[in-house]
């Protein structure tokens, strides 16, 4: 059976407008509710992040306080490490006189007698302040060790100098003086040393300078 709308046209238009307004209000309410839910979710997220930030800030403050409390110990450890390294450097750069003397005793010829042996360590091989030198001028070799002795012939002096050259710690071996004649004697007579000599040598420089010792001008 066909339905017949008995409402006047103006009433039908009004009802249609009211239904449209109702739907618009419902959509607006839904949008406001959705925006409210998004706002609350974002607010909760910000609150959680702020709580994490506050917690991390508090932990950082505690760590900083502990670091400040331990700072003196860290400085002590740094100083101890530096002192240990310096002491090790001094030990490694020491002049091994006992080894040098032992090697001299092994290479000295049987017919050579030493009357004196003096040795000094040059300033450039000592730990401490830098030793200034003139820029562009090479440092001259110094006589760090001096041998004074007697023997029978000048050839014995030359042999002694040659054998000193076998010692790794020595360099620049020079004859300072050699006085006297070769020993002579008659058959059956006792031969006495007649040659007195003075020989000098330098200590071989370190490959690495001692701690706190830098030769100024060496790199120029």
Secondary structure, DSSP 8 states (H G I E B T S, - for coil): ------S-HHHHHHHHHHHHHHHHHHHHHHHHHHHHHHHHHHHHHHHHHHHHHHHHHHHHHHHHHHHHHHHHHHHHHHHHHHHHHHHHHHHHT---HHHHHHHHHHHS-TT-EEEEEEE---GGGSSSS-----TT--------EEEEEEES-HHHHHHHHHHHTT-TTEEEEEEEEEES------TTS-----EEEEEEEEE---SS--TT---TTTT-
